[in-house]
Amino acid sequence: MKFFGISLRRLMIPLIVIDLALLIITFSIKSWIFGFVLYFNILLVFAAISSLIPYYMFKQTMDSTEYYKTIIDVGYTFLDEGLLFKFFEMRITNMRNSIFAYLAIWLTLFLASVTNYKKLYDYLGNPITTTVLVILIGMAVGLFFFASIGIDRETIKEFKELLKAKEYLIKKRNEKL
Protein backbone atom coordinates (compact mmCIF):
# COMPACT_ATOMS: atom_id res chain seq x y z
CA MET A 1 0.00 0.00 0.00
CA LYS A 2 1.22 3.50 -0.78
CA PHE A 3 0.68 6.83 0.95
CA PHE A 4 1.23 9.82 -1.32
CA GLY A 5 3.28 7.67 -3.67
CA ILE A 6 5.61 6.36 -0.95
CA SER A 7 5.62 2.69 0.00
CA LEU A 8 4.38 1.96 3.51
CA ARG A 9 7.58 0.13 4.43
CA ARG A 10 9.74 3.05 3.30
CA LEU A 11 7.57 5.42 5.29
CA MET A 12 7.69 3.38 8.50
CA ILE A 13 11.49 3.21 8.78
CA PRO A 14 12.02 7.01 9.07
CA LEU A 15 9.09 7.24 11.50
CA ILE A 16 10.64 4.59 13.72
CA VAL A 17 14.04 6.30 13.66
CA ILE A 18 12.51 9.71 14.46
CA ASP A 19 10.45 8.15 17.23
CA LEU A 20 13.47 6.50 18.84
CA ALA A 21 15.42 9.77 18.64
CA LEU A 22 12.51 11.60 20.27
CA LEU A 23 12.35 9.00 23.03
CA ILE A 24 16.03 9.53 23.82
CA ILE A 25 15.57 13.31 23.77
CA THR A 26 12.44 13.06 25.89
CA PHE A 27 14.17 11.17 28.69
CA SER A 28 17.17 13.49 28.70
CA ILE A 29 15.27 16.79 28.98
CA LYS A 30 14.29 18.09 32.41
CA SER A 31 12.03 21.06 31.72
CA TRP A 32 8.61 22.00 30.38
CA ILE A 33 9.72 20.83 26.93
CA PHE A 34 9.64 17.30 28.34
CA GLY A 35 5.82 17.29 28.28
CA PHE A 36 5.64 18.77 24.80
CA VAL A 37 8.14 16.30 23.35
CA LEU A 38 6.40 13.44 25.14
CA TYR A 39 3.03 14.40 23.64
CA PHE A 40 4.59 14.83 20.22
CA ASN A 41 6.16 11.40 20.62
CA ILE A 42 2.77 9.91 21.49
CA LEU A 43 1.29 11.55 18.38
CA LEU A 44 4.09 10.12 16.26
CA VAL A 45 3.61 6.61 17.67
CA PHE A 46 -0.14 6.87 17.08
CA ALA A 47 0.44 7.99 13.49
CA ALA A 48 2.89 5.17 12.84
CA ILE A 49 0.64 2.48 14.27
CA SER A 50 -2.59 3.80 12.81
CA SER A 51 -1.08 4.06 9.33
CA LEU A 52 -1.13 0.26 9.28
CA ILE A 53 -4.87 0.03 9.97
CA PRO A 54 -6.09 0.62 6.37
CA TYR A 55 -3.42 -1.76 5.10
CA TYR A 56 -4.66 -4.60 7.28
CA MET A 57 -8.28 -3.76 6.59
CA PHE A 58 -7.74 -4.04 2.83
CA LYS A 59 -5.57 -7.11 3.20
CA GLN A 60 -8.07 -9.89 3.58
CA THR A 61 -7.25 -13.39 4.71
CA MET A 62 -7.30 -14.68 1.13
CA ASP A 63 -6.35 -12.58 -1.84
CA SER A 64 -8.92 -12.38 -4.58
CA THR A 65 -7.10 -14.70 -7.00
CA GLU A 66 -6.87 -17.47 -4.41
CA TYR A 67 -10.45 -16.86 -3.26
CA TYR A 68 -12.08 -17.19 -6.68
CA LYS A 69 -9.82 -20.02 -7.80
CA THR A 70 -10.64 -22.03 -4.66
CA ILE A 71 -14.36 -21.46 -5.12
CA ILE A 72 -14.21 -22.54 -8.76
CA ASP A 73 -12.04 -25.59 -8.06
CA VAL A 74 -14.24 -26.81 -5.22
CA GLY A 75 -17.67 -26.33 -6.71
CA TYR A 76 -17.41 -25.41 -10.36
CA THR A 77 -20.16 -27.84 -11.39
CA PHE A 78 -22.72 -25.88 -9.33
CA LEU A 79 -21.26 -22.46 -10.03
CA ASP A 80 -22.42 -20.03 -12.67
CA GLU A 81 -21.38 -16.45 -13.48
CA GLY A 82 -24.23 -14.93 -11.45
CA LEU A 83 -23.18 -16.73 -8.28
CA LEU A 84 -19.57 -15.72 -8.89
CA PHE A 85 -20.69 -12.08 -9.07
CA LYS A 86 -22.58 -12.55 -5.79
CA PHE A 87 -19.36 -13.69 -4.12
CA PHE A 88 -17.70 -10.55 -5.48
CA GLU A 89 -20.49 -8.37 -4.09
CA MET A 90 -20.20 -10.03 -0.67
CA ARG A 91 -16.45 -9.38 -0.47
CA ILE A 92 -16.77 -5.73 -1.48
CA THR A 93 -19.76 -5.15 0.81
CA ASN A 94 -17.92 -6.64 3.81
CA MET A 95 -14.89 -4.43 3.16
CA ARG A 96 -17.02 -1.29 2.76
CA ASN A 97 -19.15 -2.01 5.80
CA SER A 98 -16.15 -2.53 8.06
CA ILE A 99 -14.39 0.66 6.95
CA PHE A 100 -17.51 2.82 7.16
CA ALA A 101 -18.44 1.35 10.54
CA TYR A 102 -15.03 2.28 11.95
CA LEU A 103 -15.29 5.70 10.33
CA ALA A 104 -18.69 6.27 11.92
CA ILE A 105 -17.45 5.18 15.36
CA TRP A 106 -14.39 7.44 15.28
CA LEU A 107 -16.37 10.35 13.82
CA THR A 108 -18.94 10.03 16.59
CA LEU A 109 -16.19 9.97 19.19
CA PHE A 110 -14.53 13.00 17.58
CA LEU A 111 -17.75 15.01 17.48
CA ALA A 112 -18.54 14.06 21.06
CA SER A 113 -15.09 15.11 22.26
CA VAL A 114 -15.18 18.40 20.34
CA THR A 115 -18.66 19.38 21.48
CA ASN A 116 -17.92 18.37 25.08
CA TYR A 117 -14.39 19.77 25.19
CA LYS A 118 -15.00 21.62 28.47
CA LYS A 119 -16.23 18.47 30.24
CA LEU A 120 -13.32 16.50 28.81
CA TYR A 121 -10.94 19.18 30.07
CA ASP A 122 -12.56 19.05 33.53
CA TYR A 123 -12.18 15.27 33.59
CA LEU A 124 -8.56 15.14 32.39
CA GLY A 125 -7.42 18.31 34.12
CA ASN A 126 -4.74 19.23 31.60
CA PRO A 127 -5.34 21.31 28.45
CA ILE A 128 -2.45 19.68 26.60
CA THR A 129 -3.74 16.17 27.27
CA THR A 130 -7.23 17.15 26.19
CA THR A 131 -6.00 18.77 22.99
CA VAL A 132 -3.74 15.85 22.15
CA LEU A 133 -6.61 13.41 22.71
CA VAL A 134 -8.90 15.38 20.38
CA ILE A 135 -6.12 15.61 17.78
CA LEU A 136 -5.50 11.84 17.98
CA ILE A 137 -9.18 11.11 17.50
CA GLY A 138 -9.26 13.57 14.59
CA MET A 139 -6.28 11.81 13.03
CA ALA A 140 -8.12 8.49 13.29
CA VAL A 141 -11.13 10.02 11.54
CA GLY A 142 -8.87 11.32 8.79
CA LEU A 143 -7.20 7.95 8.47
CA PHE A 144 -10.45 6.07 8.00
CA PHE A 145 -11.69 8.77 5.62
CA PHE A 146 -8.53 8.22 3.58
CA ALA A 147 -9.18 4.47 3.69
CA SER A 148 -12.74 4.99 2.49
CA ILE A 149 -11.42 6.89 -0.53
CA GLY A 150 -9.21 3.91 -1.42
CA ILE A 151 -12.17 1.53 -1.61
CA ASP A 152 -12.77 2.30 -5.29
CA ARG A 153 -9.22 1.33 -6.20
CA GLU A 154 -9.56 -1.94 -4.32
CA THR A 155 -12.93 -2.59 -5.98
CA ILE A 156 -11.40 -2.19 -9.43
CA LYS A 157 -8.58 -4.61 -8.55
CA GLU A 158 -11.10 -7.10 -7.20
CA PHE A 159 -13.25 -6.74 -10.33
CA LYS A 160 -10.27 -7.48 -12.58
CA GLU A 161 -9.65 -10.66 -10.62
CA LEU A 162 -13.34 -11.53 -10.92
CA LEU A 163 -13.16 -11.27 -14.69
CA LYS A 164 -10.10 -13.52 -14.72
CA ALA A 165 -11.98 -15.98 -12.49
CA LYS A 166 -14.93 -15.91 -14.88
CA GLU A 167 -12.60 -16.82 -17.76
CA TYR A 168 -11.11 -19.59 -15.62
CA LEU A 169 -14.61 -20.92 -14.89
CA ILE A 170 -15.48 -20.99 -18.59
CA LYS A 171 -12.17 -22.73 -19.35
CA LYS A 172 -12.84 -25.28 -16.60
CA ARG A 173 -16.31 -26.02 -18.00
CA ASN A 174 -14.94 -26.47 -21.52
CA GLU A 175 -12.34 -28.93 -20.22
CA LYS A 176 -15.12 -30.92 -18.52
CA LEU A 177 -17.11 -31.23 -21.73
Secondary structure, DSSP 8 states (H G I E B T S, - for coil): -EETTEEHHHHHHHHHHHHHHHHHHHHH--STHHHHHHHHHHHHHHHHHHTTHHHHHHS-SS-HHHHHHHHHHHHTTT--HHHHHHHHHHHHHHHHHHHHHHHHHHHHHHHHHHHTHHHHHHHH--HHHHHHHHHHHHHHHHHHHHHHHTHHHHHHHHHHHHHHHHHHHHHHHHHH-
